[in-house]
Amino acid sequence: MAELNVPTMADMAASGQTPEVLFWVGCAGSFDQRAQKVTRSFVKILNHLNIKFAVLGKEESCTGDPAKRAGNEFVFQMLALQNIDVLNGYSVKKIVTTCPHCFNILKNEYPSLGGNYEVLHHSTFLQKLIDEGKIKITDTETFKGKKITYHDSCYLGRANEIYEAPRKVLEELDAELVEMKSCKTKGLCCGAGGAQMFKEDEKGDKRINIERVEQALETNAQIVASACPFCSTMLTDGVKAKDKLQVKVFDIAELLAAGQGLETVNLQ
């Protein structure tokens, strides 16, 4: 990220500036190599639109979501209170994140601990920019004639009822949006939520991500779009397990960045 302009809250505070929005990167967006590409794409969009933003950098810790979902309330509150202390210290008002897990817990569970912020998932944030006419699609060839199917993240969809925003983002591309048989309120989990990402499989006939990828393949889509780093990992693993490497998994930020000519995506 060194070549991109990514200021920290500490930098801005030192110069007496206040960002329009704090970009909460999250553990996946910071440390997972695949999710780092989504972080880069989102930052490129922010920079392209001259949106004044900042990150916490080394002052950002895990939200505590995996610990809470795994049953360790003590660790969750310890991490949450540490983050709230930092956020309130900078008088943060508005947060945007590319992770539904971070979004859900910052929005719905931090307030009871003293962390009250306007929290947006990047799908909603990007959709608002589209509605305001700030995002213009310049690449009309990359996705022309392609089929895209969107996977609803549990923490974005059923937990927070955000279904249309990511779809409106994808509709900006010159592609055909096709739905899986389990979608929106009846969406199927990727298998990673509730800290399942970090534990061994339980006994069963089939992994959930395989079932979900089979539904995606039934649509004959060339692209499976996601808006969650956990979902992207599980879907990619499922595509590999089914030996369907011609089907690509991308985050909506990557696809929108490509549509603006800020990024290239390999569909081969």
LUMKOL-970755 format. One record per residue: x, y, z of N, C-alpha, C, O, CB in turn. Coordinates in steps of 0.1 Angstrom, whole numbers, plus 5000, padded with zeros to 4 digits. Glycine has a CB too. Example, Ala and Ser with C-alpha at 12.3 -4.5 7.8 and 13.67 -1.06 7.14 Angstrom:
<recs>
513249435078512349555078513249675078514249675085511349555090 512849785071513749895071512950005079513450115080514149945057 
</recs>
This chain:
<recs>
500849885000500050005000500950135000500350245000499150005012 502250115000503050235002502950334991503050454993504550185002 502550284979502450374967501050444967500850534959502650304954 500150404976498850464977498850564988499550544998497750354978 498050664987497850764998496950715008495650725006497450894992 497450655019496650605030497050675043497850615050496750445031 496450785046496850855059496250785071495150715070496351005058 496950795082496450745095495750855103495850975100497550685103 494850815112494250905121495250995129495051105131493250835131 496350925133497350995140497951105131498251215136498450895144 498251075118498751175109497851295108498251415109499051115095 496551265106495551375104495451455117495351575116494251315100 495351385128495251465141496451555143496251665148495051365153 497651505139498851585141498851715133499351815136500051505138 498151705121498051825112496751895114496451995106498151775098 495951865124494751935127493651905117492651985116495052075127 493651795110492651765100491651655106491951585115493251705087 490451655100489451555104488951485091488551555082488251615111 489151355090488651285078487151275077486451285087489251145078 486651265065485151245063484751115068483651095073484851255048 485651015067485250875071486550805076487550815070484550805060 486350715086487450625090487250495083486150435084487450605105 488250445076488150315069488650215079489850205082488950315056 487750125084488150015093488549905084487749835078486949975103 489849875084490349775074490049625079489749545070491949785073 490149605092489849465097491049375095491949405088488649405089 490949265103492049165103492349105089493449095085491849055113 491249065083491348995069491949095059492949065052490048945064 491349215059491849315050493249365052493949415043490949435050 493749345064495149385068496149275065497249295060495249425082 495749145069496749035069496548925059497548855055496748985083 495348905054495048805044495448855030494948955026493648755045 496348785023496848825011495748855000495748944993497848725005 494748765000493648784991492748904994492448984986492748654990 492448915007491649025012492349165011491749265009491249005026 493749155011494449285009494249344996494249464994496049255011 493949264985493549314972492249394972492149494965493549194962 491349344981490049424982490349554989489749654985489049334990 491149554999491549675006492149774996491849894996492549655017 493049734987493649814977492649874968492649994964494749734969 491749784963490749834954489849944960489550044953489849714949 489449914972488550014979489350144981488750254979488049964993 490550144985491350264987491550334974491450464973492750224993 491750264963491850324950490550404946490650514940492150224939 489450344949488150414947488050544955487650644950486950324950 488350534968488350644977489250764972488850874972488750604991 490450724968491450824963490950884950491051004948492850754961 490450804941489950844928488850954930488751044922489450734920 488050934940486851024942487251144952486451224955485750944948 488551144956489051244965488251254978487951354983488951384958 487951134983487251124996488251135007489251055007486350994997 488051225016489051235027488751125037487851125045488851385034 489751035038489550925047490950895054491950955051489150795040 490850815065492050775072491750635078490650585079492350875083 492850565082492850435088493450455102494250555105493550325080 493250355111493950365124495350305123496150345132493150285134 495650225113496950165112497250075123496449985126497950275111 498350085129498749995140497950015153498049935162500250025144 497050115153496250135165494950055164494150045173495850285166 494649995152493449915150493749775155494749705151493049915135 492849725163492849585168491649505162490749565157492949575183 491649375164490549295160489349345168489449385179490749145163 488149345161486949395168486549305179485749345188485749405158 486949185179486549085189485448995185484948915193486149155202 485049015172483948935167484148785168483348705174483648965153 485348725163485548585164485548535178484948425181486848545157 486048605188486148565202484648555207484348465214486948665210 483848665204482548665209481648545204480948475211481848795206 481848525191481048415184481548275189480748185190481248425169 482748265194483248145199482948125214483248025220484748135197 482348235220481948225234482748285244482548275256481848085237 483848365239484748425249484348575251484948655244486248405245 483348595259482848735261483948825267484048945264481648735269 484748775276485848845282486848905272487149025272486548765292 487248825263488248865253487548965243488149065240488848745245 486348945240485549035231485549175238485849275231484148985228 485149185250484949315257486349385259486449505258484249295270 487349305261488749365263489149425250489649545250489749255267 488949355238489349415225488449535222488849635217489249305214 487149515224486149625221486449755228486449855222484749575223 486649735241486949855249488249925245488350045246486949825264 489249845241490449905236490249985224490750095222491549795234 489449925214489149995202488350125204488550225198488449905192 487350105213486450225216487250335222486950455219485350185225 488250305230489050405236489850485226489950605226490050345246 490350415216491050475205490150555196490450675193491850365196 489050495192488050565183487550695190487450805184486950475180 487150685202486650805210487750905212487451025212486050765223 488950855213490050955215490251045203490651155204491350875218 489850985191489951065178488651125175488551195164490450975167 487651115183486251165181485751115167485151195160486351325181 485950995165485450935152483950935152483250895162485950785150 483350975141481850975139481350875129480350815131481451115136 482150855118481650775107482650675103483850705101481250865095 482250545103483150435099482650355087481450335086483350335112 483550325078483150235067484150115067485350135069483150305053 483549995065484449875065484049785054482849775050484349805079 484949705049484749605038484349465044484149375036485949595029 484249455057483949325063482649335070482449415080485049285073 481649245067480349245073480449205088479649255096479449145066 481449125092481649085106481949205114481449235125482648975107 482949285109483349415116482149505116481849575126484549475109 481449525105480349615103479249575114478749665121479749605089 478949455114477849415123478149435138477249495145477549265122 479349405142479649425156479949565160479549605171480849335160 480549645151480749785154479449855154479249945163481649845143 478449825146477149885145476249845156475549935162476549855132 476249715159475149665168475649635182474749625191474549545162 476849605184477349565197478349655205478449645217477949425196 478949745197479849845204479049955211479549995222480649905193 477849995207477150095214476950075229477050165237475850125208 476649945232476349915247477649925255477549925267475849765248 478849935248480049945256480650095255481750125259481149855250 479850185249480250325248480750365234481350475233481250345258 480650275224481150305211479950335201479450245195481950195205 479650465200478450505192478950575179479450695180477550595200 478850515168479250565155478250535144477450445145480650505152 478350615134477650585121478550475114479650515109477350705112 478050355112478850255106478150205093477050175093478950135116 478950205083478550165069479350055064480550045066478550285060 478649955058479449855050479749915037479050005032478549725049 480849875030481249935018480249925007480250004997482649885014 479449815007478349804997477449924997477049984987477649674998 476949955009476050075011476750205008476150295001475550075025 478050215012478850335009478950354994478850464989480150325016 479350254987479550264973478250284965478150364956480150134967 477150224970475850244964475450394965474850454956474750154970 475750454977475350594978476150684969475650784963475650634993 477450644967478250724958477750714943477750804936479750674958 477250594940476650574927475350654925475150724915476350424924 474550654935473250734935473550884934472750954928472450704948 474650924940475051064939475651104926476051224924475951104951 475951004917476551034904478051054905478651094895475951154898 478651014916480051034917480950924911482050944907480451044932 480350804910481050684904480550674889479350654887480850554912 481450674880481150654866481950534861483150524863481550784858 481150444854481750334848482350364834481650414825480750214846 483650344833484350384820484750254812484950264800485650464823 484950144819485250014812483949944809483349884818486249934821 483549944796482249884792482549754785481549684780481549974783 483749704785484049584777484349464786484049354783485249604769 485049484798485549374806484349274810484549154810486149424819 483249334814482149254819481049234809479949174812481549314832 481149284797480149274787479849124783480749054780480549354774 478549084784478148954781478448854792478148734790478848914769 479048894804479348804815478148794824477348884825480548854822 478048674830477048654841477748664854478748604857476348514839 477048734863477548754877476448704887475348754885477948904880 476848624896475848584907476448644920477648634922475648434907 475548694928475948754941475648664953474548614954475348894943 476648644962476448564974476148654985476948744989477648474977 474948644992474648725004475348675016475248565020473148715006 476148765022476848735035475748735046474848825046477948845038 475848645055474848635066474848755074473748805078475148515074 475948815077476048925086475649055079475349155086477448935092 475649055066475149175059473749155055472949255057476049185046 473349035051471949015046471048995058470349085063471948895037 470948865062469948835072470148905086469148935092469948685074 471348935089471549005102471249155102470849205112473048985106 471449215090471249365089470349405077470149525075472549425088 469749305070468849325060469349415049468549505043467549385065 470649405045471149475034471249385022472249295022472549535038 470349395013470349305002470549374988471149324979469049225001 469949494988469849564975471149644972471549654960468749664974 471849704982473049784980474049714971474549764961473549824993 474549594975475549524967475049494953475849494944476049404974 473849464952473249434938473249554930473449544918471849374940 472849674936472849794928474249834923474449884912472349914936 475249804931476649824927477049734915477649784906477649794939 476649614916476949514904476149554892476549534881476549374909 474949614894474149654882474749764874474349784863472749694887 475649834880476349944873477249884862477549954852477250024882 477649754863478549694853477749644842476549604843479349574860 478349634830477549584818477649434818478249374810478249644805 476849374828476849234829475449194833474549274836477849184840 475149064832473849004836473948954850474748864853473448894826 473149004859473148954873472048844875470948864872472749074883 472548724878471648614880471748564895472748574901472148494870 470548524899470448484914470548334916470048254907469148534919 471148294927471148154931469848114937469048204940472348124941 469547994938468147954943468047984957466848004962467947804941 469147994965469048044979469648184979470848194979469747944989 468848284980469348414980468548514989467448474993469448474965 469048624991468448725000468048675013468848615020467248784992 466748675017466248635030466448485032466448435043464848675032 466548415021466748265021468248225017468448115013465748195013 469148325019470548295015471148185023470748155034471348425016 472148115017472848005024474148055029474948115021472947885015 474548025041475748065047476947995039476847895034475848015062 478048065039479248015032479947905040480747835035480248125029 479647905053480247805062481247865072481847795080480847705054 481547995071482648055079482148135091482848165100483448145070 480848175091480348265101480348205115480448085116478948315098 480148285125480048235139481348175144481348085152478948145140 482448225138483848165142484048025136485047965140484048165157 483147985128483347845121484647845112485147745110482147805113 485047965108486247975100487447925106488347875100486448125096 487447925120488647895127488547755135489347735144488947995137 487647675131487547545138487447435128487147455116486247545147 487647315133487547195124486147165120485147205127488147075131 485947095109484647055105483946955115484646875121484746985091 482646975115481846875123481446765113481446785101480646945130 480946655119480546545111479346585102478446655106480146425119 479446535089478346565080478646505066479746445064478146715078 477746525057477846465044478646555034479246515025476546425038 478546685036479046785027479446915034478646955043478146805015 480546975030480847105035479847215030479347205019482247145032 479547305038478547415034479047485022478247525013478247505046 480347525022480847605011480747524997480547584987482247645013 480847394998480647314986479147324981478947334969481047164988 478247314990476847324987476547464981475847474971475947305000 477147564987476947694982477547714968476847774959477447804991 478747664966479347684953478547604942478547644930480847634953 478047494946477247414936476047494932475647494920476747284942 475447574941474347664937474747774928474047804918473647724950 475947824930476547924922476847874908476547944898477847984928 477347754907477647694894476347664886476447664874478447564896 475247634893474047614886473547734878472747714869472947574896 473947854882473547974875474347994862473948074853473748094884 475447914860476347934848476948064848477348114837475547914835 477148124860477848254861479348234859479848134864477448324874 479948334853481448334852482148394864483248374867481948394839 481348474871481848554883480948534895479748554893482048704879 481548494906480748494918481148614926482348624930480948354927 480248704929480548824936480248814951479248754955479848944930 481148874959480948864974481249004979481749094972481948764980 480849024992481149154999481649125012481449205022479849234999 482349015014482848965027484148885025484148795017481848885035 485248915032486448835030486348695035486948605029487548905039 485548665045485348525049484648445038485048335034484548515062 483548505032482748445022483648425009483648315003481548535018 484448525006485348504994486348384996486548314986486148634992 486848375008487748255010487048125009487548035002488348265024 485848115015485047985014484647955000484647844996483847995024 484148054993483748034979484848004970484747914961483048164974 486048064972487248034964487647884966487947814957488348124967 487647844979487947704982486947614976487347504971487947684998 485747644976484747564970484847544955484747434949483347614973 485147654948485447654934486647564930486547484921485647794928 487647574938488847494936488547344939488947254931489947534946 487747314949487347174952486547114941486646994939486547174965 485747194934484947144923485647154910485147114899483647234922 486947194910487747204898487147284888487147254876488047064893 486647404892485947494883486747634883486147734886484447514886 488047624881488847744882488547854872489047964873490347704881 487747824862487347924852486348014858486148124853486747854839 485647974869484748064876485548144886486248094895483647984884 485448274886486248364894485448424905484248454904486848474885 486048444917485448504929486048644931487248654933485548414941 485248744931485748884933484848954943483648924944485748954920 485349044951484649134959484049244950484549274940485549194970 482949304955482249404947483149524945483049594935480949444954 484049554955484949664954485949644942486249744935485749694967 486449524941487349494930486649504916487249564907487849344931 485349464915484649474903484349614899484449654888483349394904 483949694909483649834907484949914903484850004895482949894919 486049884910487249944906487649914892488150004885488349904916 487449794888487749754874486849824864487249874854487549604872 485549844868484649914860485050064858484650124848483249904865 485750114867486150254866487550274860488150384859486150324880 488150154856489450154850490550174860491750214857489550264840 490350154873491350174884492050044886493150044892490650224896 491549934882492049804885491749714873490849734865491349744898 492549604872492249504862491949374869492549334879493549484852 490949304864490649174869490849064859490449084847489149174875 491348954863491648844854490448744853490248674863492948764858 489748744842488648654840488948534832488048454829487548734834 490248514829490648394821490948274830491248164825491848434813 
</recs>
